[in-house]
Amino acid sequence: MRRLRLWIVLAIGVLGLASPVMAFDSSDTGTPSGSYRYEPTGCTNEPIAIPEPGEVGDLTLPSPTVTAIDESNTTPADVPTTSDVAQPIQRAIACQNAGDILRMLGNFTDRWIAERFSGYDLVFYGRFLEAAGSATPVPDDGQLALVSIDVRIRADGAALATVVTNMNGQEQTSLLVLIETADGWKIDGGQLAGS
């Protein structure tokens, strides 16, 4: 899957509970102040079935360029919406830290998953199957932690979450798109901030 590692980091670095913009103080968790690491035990959602590969397409072409996320016509999310949007992201972070890729992908839309398993992305299908077959928790010093999140709602109803995460002492800012489905909010795309 095209840049699967990047997409995992983009897609799972979000959380917000007490306010639409929130920074984290986790002095009681053993993680650095200002960040919060979701424990693997928080990976509680159902796993998806192993995705079937789609059409391979022309693998001589480079991986397609990701379309920039439309950030126009947004308003700040209220506290309840921020909390709802955060839930699949909290679980995704925990599943990343648990090394459980199938449960982690349960927090993404079917459209996003199908897109990752077609065309150029199939180059990595064998590696995906290996990772899916053995959920191994990430060592403590390599786990993803959340620093802050800001949620806005676009005019079309999609949520845009600007997320700052920390992994191995390196901060990264990402922009995620989430859409509301019958099963709650799901991650439907993302990019590094400024991309």
N, C-alpha and C positions, 0 to 999 in steps of 0.2 A: 504494500500500500504506500502510495506516494507520500513520502515524508511522514510515515506513520508516527514516528517518535515525536516530530514537531507537532503533529495534530493532537497527539495525546497530551503533550504539555499545554498546548493552546486550549484544549477543550476541558481540561480538568483543573485549571488554576483559578476557580471562582468560588466566592462565598459571600453571603451578606445576611445577617440576621437582625441586628438591632436598628439599623438605619440604612437609607439608600446608599450612603458612602460610609464605609466602615474600615477602620484599621484594627488590627488584632493585637492584644496583649495576652500572651500565653505564659506568663511567669509561673503559673502553677502546673504547666505541662512538661517542663524541661526543655522546651524549644526556645529559641531566642525571642526576647520581647519584641513585639511588633509583627510576629508571624505565628501561624498556627498550622500544625501538621495533623492531617487526618489519619488516624490509625487504621491499619488494614481491617480491623474488626468492624469498621463503619461501612464496609463494602457489603451492603445487605440486599441490594436489588437482585432480581432474577437475571441469570446470564442469557444472552441471546444464543440461538443455534448457530453453529459454524456457518458463516455465509458461503453460499455457493458462488463460485467464480462466474463472472459474466463473460462477455466477448473480449478476446485478447486485443484485437485491433492491431494497428501498425506500431510495433515496438521499436522501429527505427527512428521514430519521431521522439523528440524530448517530451518530458512530462509537461502537461498543459499548465499555463500560467493561471494562477488563482485570480478570480475577479475580485477587485477591491470591494469591501463592504460599504454599502450606502449608509452614511451616518447623518443624512439630512432629515429634517422634520422629526426631531426627537424631543421628548420631555422627560424630566427626572421621574424615576419610578417611586411609588410610595412604599412605605415600610412593608406592608403585607405582600405586595408584588415582588419586592426585592427578596423577601424570605422564600417565596414560592419558586422564583427563578433559581435561587441558590441551591435548592435541594438536590437536583440531579448533579450539580457540580460538586457538592460535598461528597456525594456517593462516588462520583468519578475519581476524585482525588484519592479517596480511601481505596478504591479498586486499583488505581495506578500503584499506590504504595503497597497493596497486597500482591501486585504482579498478576492480577486476574483480568486478562484482556477481554474475555467474553462478558463478564459482568460490567466492566468499564464501558464497553460498547453499548450496553443496555441503556445508557444515558444519552445516546445519540438518536437522531431521526433515522427511519428506514431509508429515506432518500440519500442521506449522507453516507450511510453504510454501503448502500448499493453502488454509489459512485466510487467509493474506495476500492471496490472489488471488481472493477472492469478496466478494460483498456490497459494502459501502461502500468497501472498498479499491480497487475497480476504477476509482474516480475518478482514481487516480494511475497507471493501467496505461500510458498513453502516455508519461509521464515515465520509468517503469521501462524501457520498450523503448528509449528514447533512451539511458539510462545503460548498459543491457546491450549496446548496439551499439558502444560506444566505451570500452574500458578505458583510462583515462588516470590514471597515477600521481598521487597527491595530492602537492602540494609538501611539501618536507621540514618546513617550519614548521607544517603542518597535519596531520601524520600522528599517528595514535593511538599512545600509549605506555602500557605496563602499569606500575603501581606495586606492587600486591600482589594476592594471591589467597588465599582460605581456602575449602577444599572440605570439605563434609559430605555424608554419605550418609543419605538418608531411609529409613524402614522399608520403603517400597515399592521400593527399589532405585535411585531417581532420585538424581542428584548435584545438590547445591545449591552454587553457587560465588559467594561474595561477592567482588566484584572492584572494585579501585580503578584507574581509568585517568586519563590526563592527555592533554588535547588543547588545544593553544594556551595552555598554562599553566593551564588550568582542570581541576581534579580532579573526578571523578564516581565515586560508588559505586553499583554495580548488583548485583542478585541474579539469577543465571541458573539455569535448570533444564536439566540434560542427562540424556538417557536412553541406555542401552546398546542398540545395535541390532546386526544381523548385520554391519554395516560399521564397528563401533566406536561410540564415544560421539558423540552428535549434540545440538546445542542445540535445545531444545524450548519455550523461553519465557524471559521475563525481565521485570524491572521495575526502576525506580530504587529504591534502598534507601529504606525508609520509606514507599513508596507503598502 
